[in-house]
Amino acid sequence: MAAADVGNKRVAAGIFGIVLGALGIHKFIIGRTLAGIIMLVLTLVSMGFLAPIIALIGLIEGIIYLTKSNEEFYAMYIEGKRSWF
């Protein structure tokens, strides 16, 4: 994967994690479909009751994504297939 692609994916996942973390969209961007579905289903099934908790997880992950270098992000989340934090 090209460095520019990794950087774009890192920034997009970080921003979506911060803004729409409760929906798990950032997980879909990095290819962690199951984790994204879990976040989305928990938010929807709880009728938004768990949304603040899930959104906090998304916020933390978004900040983590944005503070990683492209190389660290690629090694940890793309190549290493890490799903959480």
Residue pairs with C-beta under 8 A, 6 or more apart in sequence:
1 74
1 78
3 70
6 70
6 73
6 74
6 78
7 70
9 29
9 30
9 73
9 78
10 65
10 66
10 68
10 70
10 73
11 66
12 26
12 29
13 26
13 29
13 30
13 62
13 65
13 77
14 26
14 62
14 63
14 65
14 66
15 62
15 66
16 25
16 26
16 29
16 58
16 62
17 25
17 26
17 58
17 59
17 61
17 62
17 63
17 65
18 58
18 59
18 62
18 63
18 66
19 62
20 26
20 58
21 39
21 54
21 55
21 56
21 57
21 58
21 59
21 61
21 62
22 39
22 43
22 51
22 52
22 54
22 55
22 58
23 39
23 40
23 43
23 58
24 35
24 36
24 37
24 38
24 39
24 40
24 43
24 54
24 58
25 36
26 36
26 58
26 61
26 62
26 65
27 33
27 35
27 36
27 39
27 83
28 36
30 77
30 78
31 78
31 81
32 77
32 81
32 83
34 83
35 83
35 84
39 54
39 57
39 58
42 50
42 54
43 50
43 51
43 54
60 85
61 84
61 85
64 85
65 73
65 77
68 76
76 82
